[in-house]
Amino acid sequence: MTNVDDHVERGLRLVIIVAGVSIAAVMQFLDITIVNVALPVIGGNLGATFDEIGWVVTAYSLAAIAVIPLSGWFAIRFGRKRYFIVSVVGFTVASALCGMSNSFGMLLAARALQGLFGGGLIPTSQAILVSSFARERQAVAQGIFAMIAVLGPGFGPTLGGWLTDQFSWPLIFFINVPLGVICVALLGTTLREWPSMRRSIDVLGIVLLVSGLAALQYFLERGEVKQWFDDTGIVLAAVWAVVGLVWFVVHALRAREPVLDLRTFRNRNLTISAIGSFAIGANLYGSLLVISLYFQNALGFTALLAGALLALRSVPTVFLTPVATLLLQRRIVPVKSVAIFGFVVLGLGTYMLGSGVTPLSDAGTFIPGLLVVGVAFAFLWNPLALMALRGLPPQEIGYGAAIFNLSNQIGGSVSIAAVTTLQDRRTAFWWESLSSGLDLRNGALARLVHAGNLHDVAVRLLAAVAGQAAVLSYRDVLLLLAIPPLVVLPALFFARRVLL
């Protein structure tokens, strides 16, 4: 059996490994959000309809989320270094193909390929970081990963908006090419290989897990567009997601060498951390969507300005993550207490953002809330990752990292699907509520009718009601997103003490 201390690095080798692994993780985290702001431009250039252009995101998500849980098995079967380098090379080549796409079909194929290679980058990066640091410095490894996890999604919209507005949309993909080359150059000769282990190929497990997760992701991504259960494809996806994943759980608990060892959930702290990771994903990706739509559709901000404001969330995270790391490393504050603080502050910050949503708000209204959310993330990723992976044996770290990151991605997907549906329903609710209050006998409305053309007045009134209804729906959904971080709190009290 491999000794975890065999892969502990120090000095220059550790610096190089941290740099290379961080670059790979940043590429994947960036690609989760960098494409969104460029979708209208891409659709216009490649002749895709509004419904079709959503597949640029969906194709990537379907492939990536299916590969994430397989990453631990791939690393054990083929060697962690070998799998990681192949993933980086494949992701880089696929990124170049995305940028060179001259048709919508070619772009979709390249995005799916990008997701297949990119899905394993984050969990494998995290596993390599954990293995490369000495036991007493694990908090430093997770602190580095925490900053990557927030900086990628935080700066993705800003970078994507800037590259698209100032240059052209292919650059949002070409930017990965030099990063990938640097990553391979740094790690190719520095990173040590973990011995591979001969394992039988769990064909049934792979088929059930990949198809079940892909069906779930399709259901969540395309459900609102397809009117949910009014569409046969969505119904079939929902049925197979339930059947396939339940079948996989039964199979994985019985198989001797499953592709994803669910017995890892016997570790109570991993289970609690996975719940916390799900809640963070729900809050992070759901709020990114709502705030972006509100800034651009209701307040008229440009994509670049909206992205720049959202990037403010990352500023406190960058400066305070080292503080959280020091508190954990020196054992000044227990890991569980730091996580509880982070979730409370995240709920508070999200509530502050929701409370500021009005038709007349300006950019300055949201800066305090965004900064508070950034403070929360500085005290969340690090302790949760320590709880998830610290107590696992070396051979299970890859599985643990895959479960931890898969929970985050599924949380984000569920949140985006829920946010899209709730926003439509709340908009309809507020439209009915506001329009029912219109009365031409009202003094202000009567003056408008007498002052101008009735048709013009009606158009202005309908536009005002529609705008107000949309703003109120943004507020309602954002306030609801303050709930997931608070729901996790009771579970954290049952976490075992993490020994550093």
Secondary structure, 3 states (H helix, E strand, C coil): CCCHHHHCCCHHHHHHHHHHHHHHHHHHHHHHHCCHHHHHHHHHHHCCCHHHHCHHHHHHHHHHHHHHHHHHHHHHHHCHHHHHHHHHHHHHHHHHHHHHCCCHHHHHHHHHHHHHHHCCHHHHHHHHHHHHCCHHHHHHHHHHHHHHHHHHHHHHHHHHHHHHHHCCCCHHHHCHHHHHHHHHHHHHCCCCCCCCCCCCCCHHHHHHHHHHHHHHHHHHHHCCCCCHHHCHHHHHHHHHHHHHHHHHHHHHHHCCCCCCCHHHHHCHHHHHHHHHHHHHHHHHHHHHHHHHHHHHHHCCCCHHHHHHHHHCCHHHHHHHHHHHHHHHHCCCCCHHHHHHHHHHHHHHHHHHHHHCCCCCCCHHHHHHHHHHHHHHHHCCHHHHHHHHHCCCCHHHHHHHHHHHHHHHHHHHHHHHHHHHHHHHHHHHHHHHHHHCCCCCCCHHHHHHHHHCCHHHHHHHHHHHHHHHHHHHHHHHHHHHCCHHHHHCHHHHCCCCCCCC
